[in-house]
Amino acid sequence: MAPVPQQASQAAHQASQQAAQAASRAQTTAENTANKLQRWVQENRNLVIALATGTLVAGGYFLYSRSSTASSKKKSIPGAHDDDEDDDEKASASTSSGAAGAAKKKKKKSSKKKGGAAGGAGAAGDASASGNAGTRSEGLPSDPSGPLLDEATDEQLAGLSESEILRLPEERRKSLAQHLKSLGNKAYSNRQFEKAIEHYTKAIAAHPMAVFYSNRAACYSNLSKPELVVPDCDEALRMDKTYVKALNRRAVAREQLGSPAADAASAEGLGEEKAELLFQSLADFTAVAILGQFKDASATESVERVLRKLATGKAHDILRTREPKLPSPTFVTAYLEAFRRKDVPTLPENPSQGDQTLVKAYEALDAKNYPHALSLFNEAIEQGLSNEDLEANAYNMRGTFRFVIGNAKEALSDLERSTSLRPDYVQSWVKKASVHMELSDKEAAFEDFDRAIQANSDDPDIYYHRGQVNFILGEFDAAIKDYEKSTSLDDTFIFSQVQYAVAQYKNGNIGHSTASFRKLLRTFEGSSEAYNYYGELLLDQQKFEEAMDKFDRAIEIEAAKEGSTNVLPMINKALALFQWKQDMAAAEDLCRRALDKDEDCDVAVATLAQLSLQQGKIQDAIKYFERSAKIARTEPELINAITYENASRAQLKFIQDFPEQGAALGQMAGAMM
């Protein structure tokens, strides 16, 4: 495991945190370096919102400004009663009801004068004109365009068929539509959903309005027919694209249609069709959250819930078909260097083909040709080795590569084979502890450390790596004791001493930590690690100039090394420039230079994605998040990358679909600074 920088892991998901606990030196370093940017984002919310035009994802959670558009203020918050009307609709209903009321008063006076003759004539005419008059309200004219229309009430006209309603004059249809809506609301309140659907359907025929489609969609939702909810909400939103209730109902329906069955989620994955439905649901929920001015906590919770479903499902789909791939050379080198160097095992007098292949594998390892080394370790095992010691070494190294690839279960199998062949093989026990931590089995990990101590209590690697586990678990006192023990056994190994200084800092002993780092700079003057990690602590204290000086020295040392792929000092300098001067161009340039040295450097890609996002370059950010997903080592890392990507896509869709509200977000952010 690696020296862990100053802040604890802030990954969006618990799974990512568990992966960090199990990680190697590179894993812990890379994740925490990337999280510095996220933490700065959280501490400088107003600035970030402005830079990102109001749309930013940080650690899987949204940072939005509030919409100030007039139309969004009119909309009800999702979850309100279904018979509540929007302000515009209330005004329309009030006008129509007033007209209808006036008409009724006029009819009442007319009836008194005529002694009810009109009503009787109407009934007679209706009966003689239609053989099925009995199926309608008493006194209803058979011809809606006939002379007795003025005498008919909305209650009577409500019995007409849709085709007959369409023949009514426009003004009468408007009045009737509101009456039908009232009947629908009453039926809905009584949970008579089929009956309510009939009323809303006739209201749509009389005078189509967004609220009628939305209310009918609510009925379909209660009848568990999400496939019918979506088209009705589509119609409502075609009439009023900022209709929050319709957006929310469509989001819920799309989530239901896109969610895989519980028993099929892991076995079958998600599939393109369901993934698209979940993204559409995410986009709708995102719009609901923004248009609702983030006053409804359920909207934000829904965004996070759908993001988890979508990212997890897509990750399962990708992992089912993706070929295993080694992570960046920076990562692999960092993990290997977290163990003290051991001698290559000695071959017997008459080595087998497998023995000779094993030696070549170690040579490729020294040359940092990691793909070739892995291939050769595989070949050596397949060809067969002369003795158990050589075999244990081969399984140890193949298990190591499987672990850094992200295949924890196969790695554990190889390492268990190694320790069964050589029960005193300390390094295999320590690596098993790392794998168990990645599998979230803390108890097994500490048992592995105990077995390693039984094998050789004087091996300093045991205490360094156990210290790493204690550090990530927040047990700083225990970690400090482990680092001290490791250093007492071997004071030439820099990482236990670096981590000791970092742990002192985390424990609040800043003076002690600073003194320890200054001693390290004298002892390991030619080591970039001492300068890099000391720079991180200075950056955490916002001592920017001192931090920049340390990062520059680390970069200089690495540049002098032939074939070095250690780009972490460059990424840290980029973060320092961003935090200190908000110099986006310089920060991006450093990250791109880092990618020139190591094209699969996940930290560089993640940092570029966040920097793009904060400049409002969401499309660029999406491309970097896609790239991050391609190089993700573990399932939690893949899920995290997919989460960022789709959250950004949903926000971009909102800006495209709601340009006025999107612009208002940026203006609001500027006013908040």
C-alpha positions in Angstrom: 0.0 0.0 0.0 1.0 3.6 -0.6 1.6 6.7 1.4 -1.9 8.2 1.8 -2.1 11.9 1.3 -3.7 14.3 3.8 -7.4 13.8 3.3 -9.5 10.7 3.7 -11.1 9.2 0.7 -14.2 11.0 -0.5 -15.4 8.6 -3.1 -19.0 8.8 -4.1 -19.8 5.3 -3.2 -19.1 3.0 -0.3 -17.7 0.5 -2.7 -15.0 2.9 -3.8 -14.1 3.5 -0.2 -13.7 -0.2 0.3 -11.5 -0.4 -2.8 -9.3 2.3 -1.4 -8.9 0.4 1.8 -7.6 -2.5 -0.1 -5.5 -0.6 -2.5 -1.8 -0.6 -3.2 0.5 2.4 -2.9 -0.6 3.6 -6.3 -4.3 3.1 -5.6 -4.4 5.1 -2.4 -2.2 7.8 -3.7 -4.1 8.2 -7.0 -7.6 8.2 -5.4 -6.7 10.7 -2.7 -4.9 13.0 -5.2 -7.9 13.2 -7.4 -10.1 13.9 -4.4 -8.2 17.0 -3.5 -10.0 18.7 -6.4 -13.4 17.5 -5.3 -12.8 18.7 -1.7 -11.8 22.1 -3.0 -15.0 22.1 -5.1 -17.0 21.5 -1.9 -15.3 24.2 0.0 -15.6 26.8 -2.8 -19.2 26.1 -3.9 -20.1 29.5 -5.2 -17.0 29.9 -7.3 -17.4 26.4 -8.7 -21.0 26.9 -9.6 -20.1 30.0 -11.5 -17.2 28.3 -13.3 -19.4 25.4 -14.3 -22.4 27.4 -15.4 -24.3 26.0 -12.6 -23.8 22.4 -13.4 -21.2 20.4 -11.5 -20.8 16.9 -10.2 -18.6 16.3 -7.1 -18.2 12.8 -5.7 -21.4 11.7 -7.2 -23.5 14.5 -5.7 -24.8 17.5 -7.6 -23.9 21.1 -6.8 -26.5 23.3 -8.4 -27.5 26.9 -8.2 -31.2 27.6 -7.9 -33.3 28.5 -10.9 -34.9 31.9 -10.9 -37.0 31.7 -13.9 -40.6 32.7 -13.7 -41.9 29.6 -15.3 -40.2 27.3 -12.8 -41.7 29.2 -9.9 -45.2 28.4 -11.2 -44.7 24.7 -11.1 -45.7 22.5 -8.3 -43.2 20.4 -6.5 -43.4 16.7 -7.4 -45.5 14.7 -5.0 -48.2 17.3 -4.5 -51.9 16.2 -4.8 -52.9 15.1 -8.2 -55.9 17.4 -8.3 -53.8 20.5 -7.6 -53.6 22.8 -10.7 -50.8 25.1 -11.8 -51.4 28.8 -11.6 -52.1 29.2 -15.3 -54.5 26.3 -15.2 -56.3 27.6 -12.2 -56.9 30.9 -13.9 -58.2 29.1 -17.0 -60.5 26.9 -14.9 -61.8 29.9 -12.9 -62.6 31.7 -16.1 -64.4 28.7 -17.6 -66.2 28.0 -14.4 -67.4 31.6 -14.2 -68.7 31.4 -17.7 -70.4 28.1 -17.1 -71.9 29.5 -13.8 -73.3 32.5 -15.6 -74.8 30.3 -18.2 -76.5 28.1 -15.6 -78.0 31.1 -13.8 -79.4 32.4 -17.1 -80.8 29.0 -17.8 -82.4 28.7 -14.4 -84.2 32.0 -14.9 -85.3 31.0 -18.3 -86.7 27.7 -17.0 -88.7 29.5 -14.4 -90.3 31.8 -16.9 -91.1 28.9 -19.2 -92.3 26.6 -16.5 -89.9 23.9 -17.4 -91.4 23.5 -20.9 -88.0 23.6 -22.5 -86.7 20.7 -20.4 -89.8 18.6 -21.2 -89.5 19.4 -24.9 -85.8 18.5 -24.8 -86.5 15.2 -23.2 -89.2 14.4 -25.7 -87.1 15.4 -28.6 -84.2 13.3 -27.3 -86.3 10.2 -26.8 -87.9 10.4 -30.3 -84.6 11.2 -32.0 -82.5 8.4 -30.6 -83.3 4.9 -29.6 -80.4 4.8 -27.1 -81.4 8.0 -25.3 -81.8 6.0 -22.1 -78.0 5.6 -21.9 -77.5 9.3 -21.5 -78.4 11.8 -18.8 -82.1 12.8 -18.8 -82.9 15.6 -21.1 -79.7 15.4 -23.1 -80.1 16.4 -26.7 -79.2 13.7 -29.2 -77.6 16.3 -31.5 -75.0 18.3 -29.7 -75.2 21.0 -32.3 -79.0 21.2 -32.1 -81.1 24.1 -30.8 -81.4 22.7 -27.3 -77.7 22.8 -26.6 -78.0 26.0 -24.5 -80.4 24.2 -22.2 -78.0 21.3 -21.5 -75.8 21.3 -18.4 -72.2 20.2 -18.2 -73.4 17.2 -16.2 -75.6 16.2 -19.0 -73.0 16.8 -21.7 -70.5 14.7 -19.7 -72.4 11.6 -20.9 -71.6 12.3 -24.5 -69.1 10.1 -26.4 -65.7 11.6 -27.4 -66.8 11.9 -31.0 -70.0 13.7 -30.0 -68.0 16.0 -27.7 -65.8 17.0 -30.6 -68.9 18.3 -32.4 -69.7 20.8 -29.7 -68.8 24.5 -30.1 -65.4 25.4 -28.9 -66.5 27.6 -26.0 -68.8 24.9 -24.7 -66.1 22.3 -25.0 -63.8 24.4 -22.8 -66.4 24.6 -20.1 -67.2 20.9 -20.4 -63.4 20.0 -20.2 -63.1 21.6 -16.8 -66.2 19.8 -15.5 -64.8 16.5 -16.8 -61.6 17.2 -15.1 -63.4 17.8 -11.8 -65.2 14.5 -12.3 -61.9 12.8 -13.0 -60.3 14.3 -9.9 -63.2 13.1 -7.7 -62.9 9.6 -9.1 -59.1 9.7 -8.6 -59.5 10.7 -5.0 -61.8 7.7 -4.5 -59.2 5.5 -6.2 -61.5 4.8 -9.1 -58.7 5.0 -11.6 -60.4 3.5 -14.6 -63.4 5.8 -14.2 -61.0 8.8 -13.8 -59.3 7.8 -17.0 -62.6 7.9 -18.9 -63.3 11.5 -17.6 -59.8 12.7 -18.4 -59.9 11.1 -21.8 -63.1 13.0 -22.6 -61.6 16.2 -21.2 -58.7 15.8 -23.6 -61.2 15.4 -26.5 -63.1 18.5 -25.4 -60.1 20.8 -24.9 -56.6 19.2 -24.7 -54.6 20.6 -21.8 -51.3 19.5 -20.2 -52.9 18.9 -16.8 -55.4 16.4 -18.3 -52.7 14.3 -19.8 -50.6 14.5 -16.6 -53.6 13.5 -14.5 -54.4 10.6 -16.7 -50.8 9.5 -16.5 -51.2 9.5 -12.7 -54.1 7.1 -13.1 -52.0 4.8 -15.3 -49.2 5.0 -12.8 -51.5 3.8 -10.0 -52.6 1.0 -12.3 -49.0 -0.1 -12.7 -49.0 0.7 -16.4 -45.7 2.8 -16.9 -45.7 2.1 -20.6 -48.9 4.3 -20.8 -47.6 6.9 -18.4 -44.8 7.9 -20.7 -46.8 8.9 -23.8 -49.3 10.9 -21.8 -46.4 12.8 -20.1 -44.8 13.3 -23.5 -48.0 15.1 -24.6 -48.2 17.2 -21.4 -44.6 18.3 -21.8 -45.1 19.1 -25.5 -47.6 21.6 -24.3 -45.6 22.8 -21.3 -42.0 21.7 -21.2 -41.5 23.0 -17.7 -44.4 21.0 -16.2 -42.7 19.6 -13.2 -45.4 17.1 -12.3 -45.3 15.5 -15.7 -41.5 15.4 -15.7 -41.6 13.6 -12.4 -44.2 11.1 -13.5 -42.4 10.3 -16.7 -39.1 10.0 -14.7 -40.7 7.4 -12.4 -42.3 5.5 -15.2 -39.0 5.4 -17.2 -37.1 4.2 -14.1 -39.7 1.4 -13.7 -39.4 0.4 -17.4 -35.6 0.5 -17.3 -34.9 -1.3 -14.0 -33.9 -4.9 -14.5 -35.6 -7.6 -12.4 -33.9 -8.0 -9.0 -32.9 -11.6 -9.8 -31.6 -10.7 -13.2 -29.6 -7.6 -12.4 -26.3 -9.3 -11.9 -26.9 -12.3 -14.2 -28.1 -10.5 -17.3 -26.8 -7.0 -16.8 -28.7 -4.0 -18.0 -28.7 -4.0 -21.8 -28.8 -0.9 -24.1 -32.6 -0.5 -24.1 -32.9 -0.4 -20.4 -29.8 1.7 -20.0 -31.3 4.3 -22.3 -34.6 4.3 -20.3 -32.7 4.8 -17.1 -30.7 7.7 -18.6 -34.0 9.3 -19.7 -35.3 8.9 -16.2 -32.1 10.5 -14.8 -32.5 13.4 -17.2 -36.1 13.9 -16.2 -35.3 13.8 -12.4 -32.4 16.2 -13.0 -34.8 18.6 -14.6 -37.3 18.2 -11.8 -34.6 19.0 -9.2 -33.5 22.2 -11.0 -36.9 23.5 -12.0 -38.1 22.8 -8.5 -35.3 25.0 -7.1 -34.0 22.0 -5.2 -36.6 22.4 -2.5 -37.8 18.8 -2.8 -35.3 16.4 -1.3 -36.9 13.4 -3.0 -35.9 14.8 -6.4 -32.2 14.8 -5.4 -32.6 11.4 -3.9 -34.1 10.1 -7.1 -31.3 11.5 -9.1 -28.8 9.6 -7.0 -30.8 6.4 -6.9 -31.2 6.3 -10.7 -27.5 7.1 -11.1 -26.6 4.2 -9.0 -28.8 1.8 -11.0 -27.5 3.1 -14.3 -23.8 3.1 -13.4 -24.0 -0.3 -11.6 -25.9 -1.9 -14.5 -23.6 -0.5 -17.2 -20.5 -1.6 -15.2 -21.8 -5.1 -15.1 -22.4 -5.1 -18.8 -18.9 -3.8 -19.5 -17.2 -6.2 -17.1 -18.9 -9.2 -18.6 -17.2 -8.6 -22.0 -14.1 -6.6 -21.2 -10.7 -8.2 -21.5 -8.5 -7.9 -18.4 -6.1 -5.0 -18.8 -3.2 -3.8 -16.8 -3.5 -0.3 -15.3 -1.1 2.5 -16.0 2.7 1.9 -15.5 2.5 4.5 -12.8 0.1 2.4 -10.9 1.9 -0.9 -11.3 5.3 0.6 -10.5 4.0 2.3 -7.4 2.5 -1.0 -6.1 5.6 -3.0 -6.8 7.8 -0.5 -5.1 5.7 -0.5 -2.0 7.5 -3.8 -1.2 11.2 -4.0 -0.4 13.1 -5.6 -3.3 13.8 -9.3 -3.0 16.4 -11.4 -4.8 15.3 -13.3 -7.8 15.0 -17.0 -6.8 17.9 -19.2 -7.5 17.5 -21.9 -10.3 18.5 -25.5 -9.8 21.5 -26.9 -11.6 19.5 -28.3 -14.4 16.6 -25.8 -14.8 13.4 -26.7 -16.7 11.9 -24.7 -19.5 9.5 -23.2 -16.9 12.4 -22.2 -14.7 14.1 -20.3 -17.5 10.8 -18.6 -18.4 10.4 -17.5 -14.8 13.9 -15.8 -14.9 12.8 -14.0 -18.1 9.6 -12.9 -16.4 11.7 -11.2 -13.6 13.9 -9.6 -16.3 10.8 -8.1 -18.0 9.7 -6.9 -14.5 12.9 -5.1 -13.9 12.6 -3.5 -17.4 9.0 -2.4 -16.4 7.6 -4.2 -19.4 4.7 -5.3 -17.4 2.4 -6.8 -20.0 5.3 -9.1 -21.2 6.2 -9.9 -17.6 2.6 -11.1 -16.9 2.6 -13.2 -20.0 5.9 -14.9 -19.0 4.7 -15.6 -15.4 1.7 -17.3 -16.9 3.9 -19.3 -19.3 6.2 -20.4 -16.5 3.3 -21.8 -14.5 1.9 -23.6 -17.5 5.3 -25.1 -18.4 5.9 -26.3 -14.9 8.6 -25.4 -12.4 11.2 -27.6 -10.8 10.4 -27.0 -7.1 7.9 -25.6 -4.7 9.9 -22.5 -4.0 10.0 -21.4 -7.7 6.3 -22.3 -8.1 5.4 -20.2 -5.0 7.3 -17.3 -6.5 5.5 -17.6 -9.8 2.1 -17.8 -8.2 3.0 -14.8 -6.0 3.8 -12.6 -9.0 0.8 -13.8 -11.1 -1.4 -13.1 -8.2 0.1 -9.6 -7.9 -0.7 -8.8 -11.5 -4.2 -10.2 -11.1 -4.7 -7.9 -8.1 -3.5 -4.7 -9.9 -5.7 -5.7 -12.9 -8.7 -5.7 -10.5 -9.4 -9.4 -10.4 -9.3 -9.9 -6.7 -10.8 -13.4 -6.5 -8.3 -14.9 -9.0 -5.5 -13.0 -7.2 -6.5 -14.5 -3.9 -6.6 -18.0 -5.4 -3.0 -17.5 -6.7 -1.7 -16.1 -3.4 -3.3 -18.9 -1.4 -1.6 -21.4 -3.7 1.7 -19.6 -3.0 1.3 -19.7 0.7 0.2 -23.3 0.6 3.5 -24.1 -1.2 5.5 -21.9 1.1 3.8 -21.2 4.4 6.7 -18.9 5.4 6.3 -16.7 2.3 5.8 -13.4 4.0 5.2 -11.3 0.9 2.3 -13.5 -0.3 0.6 -13.3 3.2 0.9 -9.5 3.1 -0.5 -9.3 -0.5 -3.3 -11.6 0.6 -4.2 -9.0 3.2 -4.5 -6.3 0.5 -6.8 -8.6 -1.5 -8.9 -9.3 1.5 -9.3 -5.6 2.2 -10.4 -5.0 -1.4 -13.0 -7.8 -0.8 -14.1 -5.9 2.3 -12.9 -8.7 4.7 -11.0 -6.7 7.3 -10.9 -9.6 9.8 -9.3 -11.9 7.2 -6.8 -9.2 6.3 -5.5 -8.8 9.9 -5.4 -12.6 10.2 -3.1 -12.6 7.1 -0.8 -10.1 8.9 -0.7 -12.3 11.9 0.3 -15.3 9.8 3.0 -13.2 8.2 4.4 -12.3 11.6 4.4 -15.9 12.6 6.4 -16.7 9.5 9.0 -13.9 10.1 8.4 -11.2 12.7 11.4 -9.3 11.5 10.1 -8.6 8.0 9.5 -4.8 7.9 7.0 -5.0 5.0 4.5 -6.6 7.3 4.3 -3.5 9.6 4.4 -1.0 6.8 1.4 -2.5 5.0 -0.5 -3.1 8.2 0.1 0.5 9.0 -1.5 1.4 5.7 -4.6 -0.5 6.6 -4.8 1.1 10.0 -4.3 4.5 8.4 -7.1 4.1 6.0 -9.3 2.8 8.8 -8.6 6.0 10.7 -6.6 4.3 13.4 -3.7 6.7 13.3 -2.1 5.8 16.6 -1.9 2.2 15.6 -0.6 3.2 12.1 2.2 5.3 13.6 3.4 2.4 15.8 3.4 0.1 12.7 5.4 2.7 10.7 7.9 3.1 13.5 8.3 -0.7 13.7 8.9 -1.0 10.0 11.5 1.8 10.0 13.3 0.4 13.0 13.8 -2.8 11.1 14.9 -1.0 7.9 15.5 2.7 7.8 16.5 2.7 4.1 12.9 2.4 3.0 11.4 5.8 2.4 7.7 5.0 2.3 7.3 3.9 5.9 8.9 7.2 6.9 6.9 9.3 4.6 3.7 7.7 5.8 4.8 8.2 9.5 5.0 11.9 8.8 1.6 12.0 7.1 0.0 10.0 10.0 1.4 12.5 12.5 -0.1 15.3 10.4 -3.5 13.5 10.4 -3.2 13.1 14.1 -2.9 16.8 14.6 0.9 16.8 15.3 1.7 19.3 12.5 5.0 20.4 14.0 6.2 16.9 14.4 5.1 16.1 10.9 6.9 19.1 9.4 10.1 18.2 11.3 9.9 14.6 10.0 9.5 15.7 6.4 12.4 18.1 6.7 14.6 15.3 8.0 13.4 13.1 5.1 14.4 15.8 2.6 17.9 15.7 4.0 18.1 11.9 4.2 16.5 11.1 0.8 17.5 14.2 -1.1 17.3 12.5 -4.5 13.9 11.0 -3.9 10.9 12.6 -5.5 8.5 10.9 -3.1 9.7 13.0 -0.1 9.2 16.2 -2.0 5.9 15.2 -3.5 4.2 14.1 -0.3 5.6 17.0 1.7 4.2 19.3 -1.0 0.8 17.7 -0.5 0.7 18.5 3.2 1.8 22.1 2.4 -0.9 22.3 -0.2 -3.4 21.1 2.4 -2.3 24.1 4.6 -2.7 26.4 1.6 1.0 27.2 1.7 0.9 27.4 -2.1 4.4 28.8 -2.9 6.2 26.3 -0.7 4.1 23.4 -2.1 4.8 24.5 -5.7 8.5 24.5 -4.9 8.4 20.9 -3.6 6.4 19.7 -6.6 8.8 21.4 -9.0 11.7 19.6 -7.3 9.9 16.3 -7.5 9.2 16.8 -11.2 12.8 17.7 -11.8 14.0 14.5 -10.1 11.6 12.3 -12.1 12.6 14.0 -15.4 16.2 13.0 -14.8 15.3 9.3 -14.5 15.3 7.4 -17.7 11.9 6.0 -18.6 10.2 7.3 -15.5 6.4 7.2 -15.6 5.8 8.8 -12.2 3.6 11.7 -13.0 2.0 12.3 -9.6 4.0 15.4 -8.9 2.8 16.9 -12.1 -0.8 16.2 -11.2 -0.3 17.7 -7.7 1.2 20.8 -9.2 -1.8 21.1 -11.5 -4.1 20.9 -8.5 -2.0 23.5 -6.7 -2.3 25.9 -9.7 -6.0 25.4 -9.8 -6.5 26.0 -6.1 -4.1 28.9 -5.8 -4.6 30.9 -9.0 -7.5 29.1 -10.7 -5.0 28.8 -13.6 -7.0 26.3 -15.7 -4.8 26.5 -18.8 -1.6 25.7 -16.9 -3.3 23.0 -14.9 -4.7 21.3 -18.0 -1.3 21.6 -19.7 0.4 19.7 -16.9 -2.3 17.0 -17.0 -1.9 16.6 -20.7 1.9 16.3 -20.3 1.4 13.7 -17.7 -0.8 11.7 -20.2 2.0 12.0 -22.8 4.2 10.1 -20.3 1.5 7.7 -19.1 -1.5 7.6 -21.4 -3.5 5.4 -18.9 -2.9 7.6 -15.9 -6.3 7.6 -14.3 -5.6 10.6 -12.0 -4.6 12.8 -14.9 -7.8 11.9 -16.8 -10.0 12.4 -13.8 -8.4 15.8 -13.1 -8.9 16.9 -16.7 -12.5 15.9 -16.5 -13.1 18.0 -13.4 -11.3 21.0 -14.8 -13.3 20.8 -18.0 -16.5 20.6 -16.0 -15.7 23.7 -13.9 -15.1 25.7 -17.1 -18.5 24.7 -18.4 -16.9 22.5 -21.1 -19.3 19.7 -20.2 -18.9 17.8 -23.5 -15.1 17.7 -23.0 -15.7 16.5 -19.4 -17.9 13.7 -20.7 -15.1 12.5 -23.1 -12.7 12.4 -20.2 -15.1 10.5 -18.0 -15.6 8.0 -20.8 -11.9 7.6 -21.0 -11.7 7.2 -17.2 -14.2 4.3 -17.5 -12.1 2.5 -20.1 -9.0 2.5 -17.8 -10.9 1.9 -14.5 -9.2 -1.0 -12.7 -11.9 -2.2 -10.4 -15.7 -2.4 -10.5 -16.1 0.4 -8.0 -13.8 2.7 -10.0 -15.7 1.8 -13.2 -19.0 2.6 -11.4 -17.6 5.9 -10.2 -16.5 6.9 -13.7 -19.8 6.0 -15.3 -21.6 7.9 -12.5 -19.7 11.1 -13.4 -20.2 10.6 -17.1 -24.0 10.1 -16.9 -24.5 12.9 -14.4 -22.7 15.2 -16.8 -24.7 14.0 -19.7 -28.0 14.6 -17.8 -26.9 18.1 -17.0 -25.9 18.8 -20.6 -29.3 17.6 -21.7 -31.0 20.0 -19.3 -29.0 22.9 -20.7 -29.9 21.9 -24.2 -33.6 21.3 -23.4 -34.1 24.3 -21.2 -31.7 27.0 -22.5 -33.4 29.8 -20.6 -33.2 28.1 -17.3 -29.7 26.9 -18.0 -28.6 30.4 -18.7 -30.4 31.6 -15.5 -28.3 29.1 -13.5 -25.1 30.7 -14.7 -26.4 34.2 -14.0 -27.5 33.2 -10.5 -24.1 31.7 -9.8 -22.4 34.9 -10.8 -24.7 36.9 -8.5 -23.8 34.6 -5.6 -20.1 35.1 -5.8 
